[in-house]
Amino acid sequence: MARGIYMKRYLFVLSIVSLLLISCDFNGHKNDISKVDKGYISKIVKVKKSKNDVVTGKGKKEISLYEVVFNLRLEIVNLIAREIDKISFSELKIMREPRDFYGLPFSYIISRDGKFVLVCPDPKCAKIYRRRFYISLDYNENRLKKLGMFFAKISLDSVINLLNCIFSVVSCAYQLKLESLIENMNLKRNILMTMSIKDLNYIKSNLEWILSLREAWNDRINELINFINGNFKGTEFMLEEFNHFINQRFKFLMGEMEKVGILVDVLLKLII
């Protein structure tokens, strides 16, 4: 009985402590996790009962309109900055490529010295095309090497053409449009200072969606590598199984990537 009364009193005191903590200013608490949502900031509050016992609760603290707008701008600017760094890195990386890869037919996918190389017939665009494809895979050299080992074995034109079609969507319809958006937003980022919450939210959510497609693309490439390792037997290529796999795992994603150009045009109208 006494124990039950003690527990009720303890829980009551604990609830009061939690409410007090929620109402306080949380700035400077390193262990708090926050999320801005329509003028409120959600906090995970930790109340220490004893040395080894911590109670976790959730609360919301109202924040000003200025803070909401500031946080939205900051998140957009951070997304842009990360992509600008990736583009700059890829441009430096591609400059080191040997020049003898120029001039080969567009449909060729070759592997030289263990490195995966895409080529197209126009010397002026060959490196640009490959750079955009490489950056779509985050310049993951291990992933590119595994792809190269597979592509070096390909002799079927239908497979080469199918892969080139996919890579063209990623390099031209997706990455080209994404970089156009990022570079324009970087040049005109000051316009974010005058935008409404509605427009800032629209830009942020759509930019995050566009970038999420690249994450999905990398996941699909990992699946492709695993599929190849499990279904490629010697020199025999399982064409029917390969076509089925591509249709199941890549068709929808390619359709989404092809839509990016339309969305980019809409976003650019907000900043131009």
N, C-alpha and C positions, 0 to 999 in steps of 0.2 A: 504493500500500500504506500509506504513512505517512499519507496523507490519510484513508484508511478507518479506521485506528486512531484518528486524531484525532477523527473524527466520532463514533465509538462512545463515546469518552471524554466528548465534549461532551454527547451525548444522555444518558449516565449521570448526569453532573453536573446536567444540566437536570432529570432526573426526581427527583433528590434535592431540588433547590431547590423543585420543585413540591410534593413531599410535605411539606416543611417549611412552605411557605406555607399549604397546606391545613390543617395541624395548628395553625396560629397563630390568634389571635383577629383576626377581620376587621373589627371595629368601627372606624368612622372612615375606611374606604377608600371614597372617593366613586365610584370607577370599578367597584366590585363590584356584581354583580346577584345578588340572593338570592331564595330561595323556600322557605317553610316547608312541610315535608311529613313528617307523622308523626314528629315529634321530631327531624328532621334539617333543617339549613338548607343548601340547595344554593348553591354559589358558583361564579361564573365567575372564574377566577384568571388574571391577565395577568403573564407573566414577560418582562422586557425583555432581549433578547439583545444588541441594539445600539441606536444612536440611532433607527434607522428600522425596526427589526425586533422585533416583539412576538409571543410565543407564547401562545396562549390554551388553558387547560385547565379541566376541571370537577372539583369536589371536593365532599364533604359534611362538614359539621361537626355533631356531635350537640349539640342544645340541650336545655335543661331543660323539664320539663313546664310549669312556670310560664310560660316564654317562649312556648310553643305556645299556651297558653290566652290569654295577654296579647295575642298577635298576632291571634288569632281575634276576640277582643272588639273590638280596635281596628279591624279591617277592617269588622266589622258596624256599629260606631258611625259610622265614616266614610261608609258607604253610607247610613245613616239621615240623617246630617247633610246630605249632598248633596241628598237628596230633600226634606227639610224646607225647605231654602233655595229649591228650585224651587217648592214649594207656596206659600211666603210671597211669592215674586216674582209668581206667577200671580194671587194674591189682590189684590195691589196693582195689577196690570195691569188686571184685569177691572173694578175699581172705576171706572176712567176711561171705561168704555163709555157711550155715550148711552142714555138711558132709552127712547127711542122704538122700540127693537128689541123691547120687551116685547109680548106679546099676539098675536103673529103665529102662524099655524098651524105645528105641529111639523114638517110635511113640507116647509116652505119652506127652501131653501138659497139665500141671497141674497148679493150682493156690492154694497156701497155704498162709494163713494169709494175704490175699489181695495182694500178690505179685506173679507176673508172673514168672514161672520157666520152662525152657526147660531142658530136660534131654536126655542123650544118654547112651548106654549100657557100654561103655568103661570108667571105673573110671578115667583113665589117661587123657582122652580128654573131659570129660563132662563139666568141668568148663571152659575150653578153648573155647569150642564150644559156650557155653552160653555167655561168655565174648564178643566174637566177634559179636554175635547177639545183645547183649545189646548196645555195642558201635555203632553199625549201626543205632541205634535209639537214639544216643547221651545220653544214660542213662536217658532218660526222664521218671521219675518215674510215673508221671501222665498218660502218654501214656501206659506204661507197665501195670499199674493197670487196666486201661480200657480194655486192651487186655485180661488180666487175668480174669476179670469178665465174658468175653465172652467165653474164652477157658474152663472155669470151667463148662460150660453148654454143651459143645460139646460131643455128643455120637456117631456121625456118623464117621465110619472109613474112608470113602471117603474124608470127609472134613479134618480130621486130617492128612491123607496122603498127600493131596494137599498142605496144609499149611506147613507141614514138608519139602516138596519138595521145596517150595518157600524159606523157612528159610535156607535150606541147601545151596541154591544158594547164598544167601546173606552172610551167615556165612563163607562158604568154598570157593566158586568160586569168591566172591567179596572181602569181608573184609580180608580174609587170604592173598590174593594176594596184596591188597592195603597195608597192614601192612608190608609185605615182601619188597615192593618197598620203603616205607617210611623209614624203619629201615636201609636198605642198603644205601639209599641216605643220611641218617643222618650220617652213619659211614664214608661215602666217599664223604662228601660234599665239601671237599677241591678241588676235581677234577673239580668243577664248575669254579674254577679260570682259568682253561686252556681251557675251552670250547668255541666254536665259538658262535656267535649270533644265527646262524641257529639252533644249537643243544639246546641252552638255550631256545629259543622260542618253539622248539618242546617239550621239557620237560615240560615247564610251561603250554602250552596250553593243553597238554594231561593230565597232573596232575589235572588241573582245571576241565577237562571233567570228569575224573574218580570221583572226589569229587562231581561233580554236580549230579551224579547218586545217591549218598547217599541222597542228598536233595530231589530228586524225589522220592526215596524210602520212606522217612519220610512223604512226601505229600500223597503218596498212602496209607500209614498206617492210616493217619488221615481220608482219604476217606473211608477206610475199617471200621473204628470205627463208622463213621457217617452212613454208609450203614447198619451195624449191628443194630445200635440203631433204624433205621427207618424200618427195615424189619424183625426183630426178634420178633415174637409175642408169648409171653409166652414160652412154651416149643416147639412150632412148629418152625422148621427151614426151610426156603425157599431155598431148595437145588438148584433148577433150576436157580433161580434168583442169588444165590450166585455164581454158576459156571459161569454164564454170566458176572457178575461183575468182577470176577477174570480174566477172559479171556480178557475183554475190558481194564482193568486198570493195570494189572500186567504182562501180557504175553510179551509185547514188552520190558518192562523194564528189565525183567528177562533175555531176550535174550541179551540185551546190557551188563548187568552185567556179563554174562557168557563170553563175549569177553574180559573182563578186563585182564584175565590171559595172553592172547596172547600179548596184548599191554604192560603189565608189563615186559614180557620177552624182548621185544624190547627196552624198556627204560633202563632196567638193563644192557643191552649190551653196552649202552653208558657210563655207569659209572664204569663198571668192567674191 
